[in-house]
Amino acid sequence: MVDEAALIAALAEGRLGGAGLDVFADEPRVPEALWSMEQVVLQPHRASATLETRADMGDVLVANLTAHFAGQIPPAAVA
């Protein structure tokens, strides 16, 4: 987890040389300050865009639904 305001300040003040980012606190809204910084590379949040990850995500979905409809707590439940 990164504090976006602290990251922006560190970049603006030269305390951090650069950043490559694909996840933002308020997606899809990216802070305007990051757009204008030459030392920042932004890309869409696509870390899960592999066949393996998407297949695993489908497996988790099926396991959660199966557990739910069997009256059990889904294995990927978040409290």
PDB file of N, CA, C and O in Angstrom:
ATOM      1  N   MET A   1       0.841  -1.169   0.000  1.00  0.00           N
ATOM      2  CA  MET A   1       0.000   0.000   0.000  1.00  0.00           C
ATOM      3  C   MET A   1       0.888   1.236   0.000  1.00  0.00           C
ATOM      4  O   MET A   1       1.899   1.299   0.700  1.00  0.00           O
ATOM      5  N   VAL A   2       0.495   2.194  -0.785  1.00  0.00           N
ATOM      6  CA  VAL A   2       1.258   3.431  -0.899  1.00  0.00           C
ATOM      7  C   VAL A   2       0.324   4.607  -0.631  1.00  0.00           C
ATOM      8  O   VAL A   2      -0.793   4.654  -1.146  1.00  0.00           O
ATOM      9  N   ASP A   3       0.780   5.529   0.158  1.00  0.00           N
ATOM     10  CA  ASP A   3       0.063   6.773   0.400  1.00  0.00           C
ATOM     11  C   ASP A   3       0.285   7.647  -0.834  1.00  0.00           C
ATOM     12  O   ASP A   3       1.383   8.166  -1.035  1.00  0.00           O
ATOM     13  N   GLU A   4      -0.753   7.813  -1.661  1.00  0.00           N
ATOM     14  CA  GLU A   4      -0.580   8.543  -2.924  1.00  0.00           C
ATOM     15  C   GLU A   4      -0.109   9.970  -2.710  1.00  0.00           C
ATOM     16  O   GLU A   4       0.734  10.461  -3.461  1.00  0.00           O
ATOM     17  N   ALA A   5      -0.641  10.645  -1.696  1.00  0.00           N
ATOM     18  CA  ALA A   5      -0.230  12.032  -1.444  1.00  0.00           C
ATOM     19  C   ALA A   5       1.256  12.090  -1.092  1.00  0.00           C
ATOM     20  O   ALA A   5       1.971  12.980  -1.553  1.00  0.00           O
ATOM     21  N   ALA A   6       1.719  11.146  -0.279  1.00  0.00           N
ATOM     22  CA  ALA A   6       3.142  11.104   0.085  1.00  0.00           C
ATOM     23  C   ALA A   6       3.994  10.758  -1.129  1.00  0.00           C
ATOM     24  O   ALA A   6       5.086  11.302  -1.294  1.00  0.00           O
ATOM     25  N   LEU A   7       3.511   9.869  -1.968  1.00  0.00           N
ATOM     26  CA  LEU A   7       4.239   9.506  -3.192  1.00  0.00           C
ATOM     27  C   LEU A   7       4.373  10.721  -4.101  1.00  0.00           C
ATOM     28  O   LEU A   7       5.462  11.008  -4.599  1.00  0.00           O
ATOM     29  N   ILE A   8       3.280  11.430  -4.316  1.00  0.00           N
ATOM     30  CA  ILE A   8       3.302  12.617  -5.172  1.00  0.00           C
ATOM     31  C   ILE A   8       4.269  13.657  -4.612  1.00  0.00           C
ATOM     32  O   ILE A   8       5.039  14.259  -5.361  1.00  0.00           O
ATOM     33  N   ALA A   9       4.232  13.866  -3.302  1.00  0.00           N
ATOM     34  CA  ALA A   9       5.139  14.839  -2.680  1.00  0.00           C
ATOM     35  C   ALA A   9       6.595  14.411  -2.862  1.00  0.00           C
ATOM     36  O   ALA A   9       7.443  15.237  -3.200  1.00  0.00           O
ATOM     37  N   ALA A  10       6.891  13.137  -2.644  1.00  0.00           N
ATOM     38  CA  ALA A  10       8.267  12.646  -2.782  1.00  0.00           C
ATOM     39  C   ALA A  10       8.764  12.797  -4.210  1.00  0.00           C
ATOM     40  O   ALA A  10       9.926  13.138  -4.431  1.00  0.00           O
ATOM     41  N   LEU A  11       7.894  12.547  -5.179  1.00  0.00           N
ATOM     42  CA  LEU A  11       8.272  12.710  -6.588  1.00  0.00           C
ATOM     43  C   LEU A  11       8.486  14.186  -6.919  1.00  0.00           C
ATOM     44  O   LEU A  11       9.470  14.544  -7.566  1.00  0.00           O
ATOM     45  N   ALA A  12       7.570  15.035  -6.476  1.00  0.00           N
ATOM     46  CA  ALA A  12       7.644  16.464  -6.775  1.00  0.00           C
ATOM     47  C   ALA A  12       8.872  17.114  -6.152  1.00  0.00           C
ATOM     48  O   ALA A  12       9.458  18.033  -6.723  1.00  0.00           O
ATOM     49  N   GLU A  13       9.255  16.627  -4.973  1.00  0.00           N
ATOM     50  CA  GLU A  13      10.396  17.207  -4.261  1.00  0.00           C
ATOM     51  C   GLU A  13      11.720  16.562  -4.650  1.00  0.00           C
ATOM     52  O   GLU A  13      12.769  16.963  -4.148  1.00  0.00           O
ATOM     53  N   GLY A  14      11.689  15.572  -5.532  1.00  0.00           N
ATOM     54  CA  GLY A  14      12.912  14.917  -5.970  1.00  0.00           C
ATOM     55  C   GLY A  14      13.466  13.898  -4.986  1.00  0.00           C
ATOM     56  O   GLY A  14      14.590  13.428  -5.163  1.00  0.00           O
ATOM     57  N   ARG A  15      12.709  13.547  -3.958  1.00  0.00           N
ATOM     58  CA  ARG A  15      13.171  12.545  -2.988  1.00  0.00           C
ATOM     59  C   ARG A  15      13.015  11.135  -3.530  1.00  0.00           C
ATOM     60  O   ARG A  15      13.569  10.188  -2.972  1.00  0.00           O
ATOM     61  N   LEU A  16      12.274  10.995  -4.599  1.00  0.00           N
ATOM     62  CA  LEU A  16      12.068   9.711  -5.261  1.00  0.00           C
ATOM     63  C   LEU A  16      12.291   9.936  -6.743  1.00  0.00           C
ATOM     64  O   LEU A  16      11.728  10.859  -7.330  1.00  0.00           O
ATOM     65  N   GLY A  17      13.111   9.092  -7.347  1.00  0.00           N
ATOM     66  CA  GLY A  17      13.502   9.301  -8.736  1.00  0.00           C
ATOM     67  C   GLY A  17      12.416   9.030  -9.751  1.00  0.00           C
ATOM     68  O   GLY A  17      12.410   9.644 -10.818  1.00  0.00           O
ATOM     69  N   GLY A  18      11.499   8.133  -9.454  1.00  0.00           N
ATOM     70  CA  GLY A  18      10.451   7.816 -10.405  1.00  0.00           C
ATOM     71  C   GLY A  18       9.524   6.755  -9.864  1.00  0.00           C
ATOM     72  O   GLY A  18       9.759   6.183  -8.800  1.00  0.00           O
ATOM     73  N   ALA A  19       8.463   6.497 -10.616  1.00  0.00           N
ATOM     74  CA  ALA A  19       7.494   5.486 -10.199  1.00  0.00           C
ATOM     75  C   ALA A  19       6.799   4.918 -11.432  1.00  0.00           C
ATOM     76  O   ALA A  19       6.516   5.635 -12.392  1.00  0.00           O
ATOM     77  N   GLY A  20       6.535   3.627 -11.385  1.00  0.00           N
ATOM     78  CA  GLY A  20       5.721   2.948 -12.386  1.00  0.00           C
ATOM     79  C   GLY A  20       4.483   2.422 -11.669  1.00  0.00           C
ATOM     80  O   GLY A  20       4.597   1.607 -10.753  1.00  0.00           O
ATOM     81  N   LEU A  21       3.313   2.878 -12.073  1.00  0.00           N
ATOM     82  CA  LEU A  21       2.089   2.591 -11.314  1.00  0.00           C
ATOM     83  C   LEU A  21       0.992   1.983 -12.184  1.00  0.00           C
ATOM     84  O   LEU A  21       0.799   2.377 -13.334  1.00  0.00           O
ATOM     85  N   ASP A  22       0.277   1.010 -11.606  1.00  0.00           N
ATOM     86  CA  ASP A  22      -0.879   0.461 -12.317  1.00  0.00           C
ATOM     87  C   ASP A  22      -2.079   0.278 -11.396  1.00  0.00           C
ATOM     88  O   ASP A  22      -3.117  -0.216 -11.836  1.00  0.00           O
ATOM     89  N   VAL A  23      -1.960   0.663 -10.135  1.00  0.00           N
ATOM     90  CA  VAL A  23      -3.065   0.566  -9.192  1.00  0.00           C
ATOM     91  C   VAL A  23      -3.170   1.900  -8.466  1.00  0.00           C
ATOM     92  O   VAL A  23      -2.160   2.478  -8.062  1.00  0.00           O
ATOM     93  N   PHE A  24      -4.390   2.381  -8.303  1.00  0.00           N
ATOM     94  CA  PHE A  24      -4.604   3.686  -7.701  1.00  0.00           C
ATOM     95  C   PHE A  24      -5.707   3.591  -6.661  1.00  0.00           C
ATOM     96  O   PHE A  24      -6.596   2.746  -6.765  1.00  0.00           O
ATOM     97  N   ALA A  25      -5.649   4.454  -5.663  1.00  0.00           N
ATOM     98  CA  ALA A  25      -6.592   4.408  -4.547  1.00  0.00           C
ATOM     99  C   ALA A  25      -8.033   4.599  -4.995  1.00  0.00           C
ATOM    100  O   ALA A  25      -8.937   3.987  -4.427  1.00  0.00           O
ATOM    101  N   ASP A  26      -8.262   5.427  -5.992  1.00  0.00           N
ATOM    102  CA  ASP A  26      -9.631   5.754  -6.417  1.00  0.00           C
ATOM    103  C   ASP A  26      -9.808   5.447  -7.895  1.00  0.00           C
ATOM    104  O   ASP A  26     -10.193   6.310  -8.684  1.00  0.00           O
ATOM    105  N   GLU A  27      -9.520   4.200  -8.254  1.00  0.00           N
ATOM    106  CA  GLU A  27      -9.640   3.824  -9.675  1.00  0.00           C
ATOM    107  C   GLU A  27     -11.077   3.987 -10.135  1.00  0.00           C
ATOM    108  O   GLU A  27     -11.996   3.684  -9.374  1.00  0.00           O
ATOM    109  N   PRO A  28     -11.300   4.452 -11.346  1.00  0.00           N
ATOM    110  CA  PRO A  28     -10.312   4.696 -12.392  1.00  0.00           C
ATOM    111  C   PRO A  28      -9.739   6.118 -12.385  1.00  0.00           C
ATOM    112  O   PRO A  28      -9.027   6.510 -13.309  1.00  0.00           O
ATOM    113  N   ARG A  29     -10.055   6.882 -11.340  1.00  0.00           N
ATOM    114  CA  ARG A  29      -9.545   8.253 -11.281  1.00  0.00           C
ATOM    115  C   ARG A  29      -8.102   8.252 -10.771  1.00  0.00           C
ATOM    116  O   ARG A  29      -7.819   7.775  -9.672  1.00  0.00           O
ATOM    117  N   VAL A  30      -7.212   8.787 -11.576  1.00  0.00           N
ATOM    118  CA  VAL A  30      -5.790   8.888 -11.243  1.00  0.00           C
ATOM    119  C   VAL A  30      -5.503  10.341 -10.884  1.00  0.00           C
ATOM    120  O   VAL A  30      -5.935  11.242 -11.603  1.00  0.00           O
ATOM    121  N   PRO A  31      -4.784  10.592  -9.790  1.00  0.00           N
ATOM    122  CA  PRO A  31      -4.491  11.977  -9.429  1.00  0.00           C
ATOM    123  C   PRO A  31      -3.842  12.749 -10.581  1.00  0.00           C
ATOM    124  O   PRO A  31      -2.901  12.273 -11.215  1.00  0.00           O
ATOM    125  N   GLU A  32      -4.355  13.920 -10.829  1.00  0.00           N
ATOM    126  CA  GLU A  32      -3.870  14.773 -11.923  1.00  0.00           C
ATOM    127  C   GLU A  32      -2.366  15.011 -11.829  1.00  0.00           C
ATOM    128  O   GLU A  32      -1.684  15.056 -12.854  1.00  0.00           O
ATOM    129  N   ALA A  33      -1.846  15.162 -10.628  1.00  0.00           N
ATOM    130  CA  ALA A  33      -0.413  15.432 -10.455  1.00  0.00           C
ATOM    131  C   ALA A  33       0.446  14.341 -11.086  1.00  0.00           C
ATOM    132  O   ALA A  33       1.512  14.631 -11.629  1.00  0.00           O
ATOM    133  N   LEU A  34      -0.003  13.094 -11.021  1.00  0.00           N
ATOM    134  CA  LEU A  34       0.787  12.000 -11.592  1.00  0.00           C
ATOM    135  C   LEU A  34       0.848  12.056 -13.113  1.00  0.00           C
ATOM    136  O   LEU A  34       1.841  11.650 -13.717  1.00  0.00           O
ATOM    137  N   TRP A  35      -0.218  12.561 -13.730  1.00  0.00           N
ATOM    138  CA  TRP A  35      -0.246  12.641 -15.200  1.00  0.00           C
ATOM    139  C   TRP A  35       0.831  13.560 -15.748  1.00  0.00           C
ATOM    140  O   TRP A  35       1.352  13.332 -16.840  1.00  0.00           O
ATOM    141  N   SER A  36       1.160  14.582 -15.006  1.00  0.00           N
ATOM    142  CA  SER A  36       2.075  15.607 -15.530  1.00  0.00           C
ATOM    143  C   SER A  36       3.542  15.354 -15.191  1.00  0.00           C
ATOM    144  O   SER A  36       4.400  16.126 -15.618  1.00  0.00           O
ATOM    145  N   MET A  37       3.853  14.320 -14.453  1.00  0.00           N
ATOM    146  CA  MET A  37       5.237  14.066 -14.036  1.00  0.00           C
ATOM    147  C   MET A  37       5.954  13.181 -15.052  1.00  0.00           C
ATOM    148  O   MET A  37       5.518  12.067 -15.342  1.00  0.00           O
ATOM    149  N   GLU A  38       7.060  13.697 -15.584  1.00  0.00           N
ATOM    150  CA  GLU A  38       7.817  12.945 -16.590  1.00  0.00           C
ATOM    151  C   GLU A  38       8.463  11.686 -16.029  1.00  0.00           C
ATOM    152  O   GLU A  38       8.736  10.749 -16.779  1.00  0.00           O
ATOM    153  N   GLN A  39       8.711  11.651 -14.729  1.00  0.00           N
ATOM    154  CA  GLN A  39       9.369  10.498 -14.117  1.00  0.00           C
ATOM    155  C   GLN A  39       8.375   9.424 -13.664  1.00  0.00           C
ATOM    156  O   GLN A  39       8.742   8.498 -12.942  1.00  0.00           O
ATOM    157  N   VAL A  40       7.116   9.555 -14.093  1.00  0.00           N
ATOM    158  CA  VAL A  40       6.075   8.601 -13.710  1.00  0.00           C
ATOM    159  C   VAL A  40       5.529   7.907 -14.956  1.00  0.00           C
ATOM    160  O   VAL A  40       5.214   8.551 -15.958  1.00  0.00           O
ATOM    161  N   VAL A  41       5.426   6.592 -14.872  1.00  0.00           N
ATOM    162  CA  VAL A  41       4.815   5.802 -15.946  1.00  0.00           C
ATOM    163  C   VAL A  41       3.522   5.223 -15.393  1.00  0.00           C
ATOM    164  O   VAL A  41       3.520   4.564 -14.354  1.00  0.00           O
ATOM    165  N   LEU A  42       2.424   5.474 -16.098  1.00  0.00           N
ATOM    166  CA  LEU A  42       1.109   4.983 -15.682  1.00  0.00           C
ATOM    167  C   LEU A  42       0.611   3.964 -16.692  1.00  0.00           C
ATOM    168  O   LEU A  42       0.807   4.122 -17.897  1.00  0.00           O
ATOM    169  N   GLN A  43      -0.031   2.924 -16.195  1.00  0.00           N
ATOM    170  CA  GLN A  43      -0.656   1.959 -17.101  1.00  0.00           C
ATOM    171  C   GLN A  43      -1.953   1.487 -16.463  1.00  0.00           C
ATOM    172  O   GLN A  43      -2.129   1.616 -15.252  1.00  0.00           O
ATOM    173  N   PRO A  44      -2.864   0.942 -17.267  1.00  0.00           N
ATOM    174  CA  PRO A  44      -4.122   0.448 -16.706  1.00  0.00           C
ATOM    175  C   PRO A  44      -3.855  -0.684 -15.720  1.00  0.00           C
ATOM    176  O   PRO A  44      -2.863  -1.405 -15.831  1.00  0.00           O
ATOM    177  N   HIS A  45      -4.752  -0.822 -14.762  1.00  0.00           N
ATOM    178  CA  HIS A  45      -4.657  -1.912 -13.790  1.00  0.00           C
ATOM    179  C   HIS A  45      -5.017  -3.211 -14.501  1.00  0.00           C
ATOM    180  O   HIS A  45      -6.189  -3.513 -14.726  1.00  0.00           O
ATOM    181  N   ARG A  46      -3.993  -3.965 -14.847  1.00  0.00           N
ATOM    182  CA  ARG A  46      -4.225  -5.196 -15.599  1.00  0.00           C
ATOM    183  C   ARG A  46      -3.366  -6.348 -15.100  1.00  0.00           C
ATOM    184  O   ARG A  46      -3.063  -7.280 -15.845  1.00  0.00           O
ATOM    185  N   ALA A  47      -2.984  -6.274 -13.848  1.00  0.00           N
ATOM    186  CA  ALA A  47      -2.101  -7.289 -13.281  1.00  0.00           C
ATOM    187  C   ALA A  47      -2.694  -8.689 -13.355  1.00  0.00           C
ATOM    188  O   ALA A  47      -1.952  -9.671 -13.364  1.00  0.00           O
ATOM    189  N   SER A  48      -4.005  -8.796 -13.408  1.00  0.00           N
ATOM    190  CA  SER A  48      -4.630 -10.117 -13.441  1.00  0.00           C
ATOM    191  C   SER A  48      -4.900 -10.604 -14.862  1.00  0.00           C
ATOM    192  O   SER A  48      -5.580 -11.614 -15.043  1.00  0.00           O
ATOM    193  N   ALA A  49      -4.394  -9.925 -15.846  1.00  0.00           N
ATOM    194  CA  ALA A  49      -4.731 -10.236 -17.239  1.00  0.00           C
ATOM    195  C   ALA A  49      -3.862 -11.347 -17.829  1.00  0.00           C
ATOM    196  O   ALA A  49      -3.249 -11.164 -18.880  1.00  0.00           O
ATOM    197  N   THR A  50      -3.810 -12.488 -17.159  1.00  0.00           N
ATOM    198  CA  THR A  50      -3.163 -13.666 -17.728  1.00  0.00           C
ATOM    199  C   THR A  50      -4.188 -14.790 -17.766  1.00  0.00           C
ATOM    200  O   THR A  50      -5.127 -14.802 -16.970  1.00  0.00           O
ATOM    201  N   LEU A  51      -4.016 -15.718 -18.668  1.00  0.00           N
ATOM    202  CA  LEU A  51      -4.964 -16.829 -18.751  1.00  0.00           C
ATOM    203  C   LEU A  51      -5.008 -17.615 -17.447  1.00  0.00           C
ATOM    204  O   LEU A  51      -6.079 -18.007 -16.984  1.00  0.00           O
ATOM    205  N   GLU A  52      -3.837 -17.842 -16.860  1.00  0.00           N
ATOM    206  CA  GLU A  52      -3.768 -18.612 -15.618  1.00  0.00           C
ATOM    207  C   GLU A  52      -4.517 -17.916 -14.477  1.00  0.00           C
ATOM    208  O   GLU A  52      -5.277 -18.547 -13.743  1.00  0.00           O
ATOM    209  N   THR A  53      -4.291 -16.615 -14.343  1.00  0.00           N
ATOM    210  CA  THR A  53      -4.935 -15.872 -13.265  1.00  0.00           C
ATOM    211  C   THR A  53      -6.439 -15.820 -13.473  1.00  0.00           C
ATOM    212  O   THR A  53      -7.201 -15.992 -12.521  1.00  0.00           O
ATOM    213  N   ARG A  54      -6.874 -15.589 -14.693  1.00  0.00           N
ATOM    214  CA  ARG A  54      -8.314 -15.536 -14.952  1.00  0.00           C
ATOM    215  C   ARG A  54      -8.969 -16.897 -14.706  1.00  0.00           C
ATOM    216  O   ARG A  54     -10.089 -16.957 -14.199  1.00  0.00           O
ATOM    217  N   ALA A  55      -8.287 -17.984 -15.057  1.00  0.00           N
ATOM    218  CA  ALA A  55      -8.817 -19.325 -14.784  1.00  0.00           C
ATOM    219  C   ALA A  55      -8.917 -19.545 -13.277  1.00  0.00           C
ATOM    220  O   ALA A  55      -9.913 -20.080 -12.789  1.00  0.00           O
ATOM    221  N   ASP A  56      -7.888 -19.134 -12.541  1.00  0.00           N
ATOM    222  CA  ASP A  56      -7.914 -19.263 -11.079  1.00  0.00           C
ATOM    223  C   ASP A  56      -9.042 -18.426 -10.473  1.00  0.00           C
ATOM    224  O   ASP A  56      -9.695 -18.860  -9.524  1.00  0.00           O
ATOM    225  N   MET A  57      -9.271 -17.238 -11.014  1.00  0.00           N
ATOM    226  CA  MET A  57     -10.354 -16.385 -10.527  1.00  0.00           C
ATOM    227  C   MET A  57     -11.708 -17.069 -10.744  1.00  0.00           C
ATOM    228  O   MET A  57     -12.586 -16.994  -9.884  1.00  0.00           O
ATOM    229  N   GLY A  58     -11.874 -17.719 -11.868  1.00  0.00           N
ATOM    230  CA  GLY A  58     -13.104 -18.463 -12.133  1.00  0.00           C
ATOM    231  C   GLY A  58     -13.277 -19.612 -11.162  1.00  0.00           C
ATOM    232  O   GLY A  58     -14.386 -19.876 -10.697  1.00  0.00           O
ATOM    233  N   ASP A  59     -12.172 -20.304 -10.849  1.00  0.00           N
ATOM    234  CA  ASP A  59     -12.232 -21.407  -9.883  1.00  0.00           C
ATOM    235  C   ASP A  59     -12.654 -20.910  -8.506  1.00  0.00           C
ATOM    236  O   ASP A  59     -13.443 -21.565  -7.825  1.00  0.00           O
ATOM    237  N   VAL A  60     -12.137 -19.760  -8.091  1.00  0.00           N
ATOM    238  CA  VAL A  60     -12.505 -19.183  -6.797  1.00  0.00           C
ATOM    239  C   VAL A  60     -13.981 -18.810  -6.798  1.00  0.00           C
ATOM    240  O   VAL A  60     -14.677 -19.039  -5.809  1.00  0.00           O
ATOM    241  N   LEU A  61     -14.458 -18.247  -7.880  1.00  0.00           N
ATOM    242  CA  LEU A  61     -15.873 -17.892  -7.988  1.00  0.00           C
ATOM    243  C   LEU A  61     -16.752 -19.124  -7.826  1.00  0.00           C
ATOM    244  O   LEU A  61     -17.715 -19.100  -7.059  1.00  0.00           O
ATOM    245  N   VAL A  62     -16.434 -20.196  -8.536  1.00  0.00           N
ATOM    246  CA  VAL A  62     -17.226 -21.425  -8.462  1.00  0.00           C
ATOM    247  C   VAL A  62     -17.182 -21.997  -7.046  1.00  0.00           C
ATOM    248  O   VAL A  62     -18.210 -22.434  -6.528  1.00  0.00           O
ATOM    249  N   ALA A  63     -16.015 -22.002  -6.419  1.00  0.00           N
ATOM    250  CA  ALA A  63     -15.893 -22.522  -5.054  1.00  0.00           C
ATOM    251  C   ALA A  63     -16.716 -21.691  -4.072  1.00  0.00           C
ATOM    252  O   ALA A  63     -17.350 -22.238  -3.170  1.00  0.00           O
ATOM    253  N   ASN A  64     -16.704 -20.369  -4.248  1.00  0.00           N
ATOM    254  CA  ASN A  64     -17.497 -19.496  -3.378  1.00  0.00           C
ATOM    255  C   ASN A  64     -18.990 -19.738  -3.561  1.00  0.00           C
ATOM    256  O   ASN A  64     -19.728 -19.837  -2.581  1.00  0.00           O
ATOM    257  N   LEU A  65     -19.436 -19.833  -4.802  1.00  0.00           N
ATOM    258  CA  LEU A  65     -20.863 -20.072  -5.063  1.00  0.00           C
ATOM    259  C   LEU A  65     -21.297 -21.443  -4.557  1.00  0.00           C
ATOM    260  O   LEU A  65     -22.372 -21.586  -3.973  1.00  0.00           O
ATOM    261  N   THR A  66     -20.471 -22.432  -4.782  1.00  0.00           N
ATOM    262  CA  THR A  66     -20.791 -23.785  -4.314  1.00  0.00           C
ATOM    263  C   THR A  66     -20.949 -23.803  -2.800  1.00  0.00           C
ATOM    264  O   THR A  66     -21.911 -24.370  -2.283  1.00  0.00           O
ATOM    265  N   ALA A  67     -20.010 -23.188  -2.089  1.00  0.00           N
ATOM    266  CA  ALA A  67     -20.084 -23.138  -0.629  1.00  0.00           C
ATOM    267  C   ALA A  67     -21.308 -22.359  -0.174  1.00  0.00           C
ATOM    268  O   ALA A  67     -22.019 -22.798   0.730  1.00  0.00           O
ATOM    269  N   HIS A  68     -21.559 -21.224  -0.781  1.00  0.00           N
ATOM    270  CA  HIS A  68     -22.705 -20.389  -0.389  1.00  0.00           C
ATOM    271  C   HIS A  68     -24.014 -21.163  -0.502  1.00  0.00           C
ATOM    272  O   HIS A  68     -24.812 -21.180   0.435  1.00  0.00           O
ATOM    273  N   PHE A  69     -24.231 -21.796  -1.638  1.00  0.00           N
ATOM    274  CA  PHE A  69     -25.503 -22.495  -1.846  1.00  0.00           C
ATOM    275  C   PHE A  69     -25.593 -23.807  -1.081  1.00  0.00           C
ATOM    276  O   PHE A  69     -26.659 -24.419  -1.023  1.00  0.00           O
ATOM    277  N   ALA A  70     -24.467 -24.249  -0.488  1.00  0.00           N
ATOM    278  CA  ALA A  70     -24.470 -25.421   0.384  1.00  0.00           C
ATOM    279  C   ALA A  70     -24.601 -24.990   1.854  1.00  0.00           C
ATOM    280  O   ALA A  70     -24.521 -25.818   2.762  1.00  0.00           O
ATOM    281  N   GLY A  71     -24.804 -23.684   2.072  1.00  0.00           N
ATOM    282  CA  GLY A  71     -24.958 -23.172   3.432  1.00  0.00           C
ATOM    283  C   GLY A  71     -23.662 -23.065   4.207  1.00  0.00           C
ATOM    284  O   GLY A  71     -23.660 -23.032   5.438  1.00  0.00           O
ATOM    285  N   GLN A  72     -22.566 -23.011   3.481  1.00  0.00           N
ATOM    286  CA  GLN A  72     -21.244 -22.930   4.122  1.00  0.00           C
ATOM    287  C   GLN A  72     -20.658 -21.530   3.899  1.00  0.00           C
ATOM    288  O   GLN A  72     -21.141 -20.761   3.067  1.00  0.00           O
ATOM    289  N   ILE A  73     -19.623 -21.227   4.653  1.00  0.00           N
ATOM    290  CA  ILE A  73     -18.923 -19.957   4.458  1.00  0.00           C
ATOM    291  C   ILE A  73     -18.029 -20.102   3.227  1.00  0.00           C
ATOM    292  O   ILE A  73     -17.232 -21.037   3.151  1.00  0.00           O
ATOM    293  N   PRO A  74     -18.154 -19.192   2.270  1.00  0.00           N
ATOM    294  CA  PRO A  74     -17.302 -19.263   1.070  1.00  0.00           C
ATOM    295  C   PRO A  74     -15.826 -19.214   1.442  1.00  0.00           C
ATOM    296  O   PRO A  74     -15.447 -18.465   2.342  1.00  0.00           O
ATOM    297  N   PRO A  75     -14.989 -19.989   0.775  1.00  0.00           N
ATOM    298  CA  PRO A  75     -13.563 -20.031   1.115  1.00  0.00           C
ATOM    299  C   PRO A  75     -12.840 -18.701   0.944  1.00  0.00           C
ATOM    300  O   PRO A  75     -11.823 -18.478   1.601  1.00  0.00           O
ATOM    301  N   ALA A  76     -13.321 -17.826   0.101  1.00  0.00           N
ATOM    302  CA  ALA A  76     -12.657 -16.542  -0.104  1.00  0.00           C
ATOM    303  C   ALA A  76     -13.452 -15.401   0.516  1.00  0.00           C
ATOM    304  O   ALA A  76     -13.358 -14.258   0.069  1.00  0.00           O
ATOM    305  N   ALA A  77     -14.240 -15.711   1.551  1.00  0.00           N
ATOM    306  CA  ALA A  77     -15.040 -14.677   2.220  1.00  0.00           C
ATOM    307  C   ALA A  77     -14.117 -13.658   2.871  1.00  0.00           C
ATOM    308  O   ALA A  77     -13.072 -14.010   3.418  1.00  0.00           O
ATOM    309  N   VAL A  78     -14.512 -12.401   2.806  1.00  0.00           N
ATOM    310  CA  VAL A  78     -13.763 -11.325   3.441  1.00  0.00           C
ATOM    311  C   VAL A  78     -14.610 -10.793   4.580  1.00  0.00           C
ATOM    312  O   VAL A  78     -15.768 -10.416   4.400  1.00  0.00           O
ATOM    313  N   ALA A  79     -14.010 -10.772   5.745  1.00  0.00           N
ATOM    314  CA  ALA A  79     -14.772 -10.318   6.933  1.00  0.00           C
ATOM    315  C   ALA A  79     -14.826  -8.822   7.014  1.00  0.00           C
ATOM    316  O   ALA A  79     -15.421  -8.275   7.942  1.00  0.00           O
TER     317      ALA A  79
END
